[in-house]
Amino acid sequence: MTRAYVKRRIKDVSDVIAGSILLCFSLALVFYLVPNYINEPPILQNPMMSPRWLPGIVGWMIVLFSILLILQGFLLDRSGEDDERQIEKGSTRRFILMVAALLIYVALFEAMGAVFTGILATLILFVAHPVRTWWAYSLAFVFPIAVTFLFVKVMNVPLPISPIGF
């Protein structure tokens, strides 16, 4: 197959590549990670209360959207349009702060709890992407508390709340 033939058949190579990568990861999630690493209690009254339900739904949605992304790459020709998906490199400082926020969240999640690490990571992300309004910083406190409350009290997902056991 020549390069010109592939170029004619695939209208947007980046969509096909991104969709293929997402499809591989989502299939691994649906068929390997969820069944093998998320334990189900032996007695379930409702299948929707299973800890596997939400990751399974999300995994299947990613499978669907990755297939749609691959199809879009084969069917839609956007060469004449102005492509807004071009990557604009940010500063090195922003990249380092984003990686630091992720590493801090992963490293301190068990030791310091979901609320504290969520607040700290969100504040670092707000510094990385300069947030100028003062009220937005209050969201760095509200969202981790609300998400943790939602997971712990509503969805019964055990999360480490804080190191001192509030």
C-alpha angles and dihedrals in degrees: 000000000000125000092245091054092052090046091054094048097045112056097185115022095186092058091050092048094046092046092049093051091047090048092054093049094045093049089051088050095048100041104030116017101041098045096040104038107031110075121212121211112246094238115050121172094190126022089216089064091060116114087230095059101080097040089047093052092047091047093052091047090053089050090053095046093045090054089049090050091052091049090049089054091054098042110033121069111201099168092112094049128081103258111224091185094079109128115243111198115233126209122291088241091059092049093049092048092050092050090045091053091052094046093047091050093050095042098045101034096096097034101044102024136246097280099051096043091044091053093046094047092047092050090051090050090050089053091047091053100038108241109195103183116087096214092060090067089063087063088063086067100036100049099052091046092047094045092048091048090049093051097043103038104026105030096029093230109154109232127171102255102188139332093250094051106245 
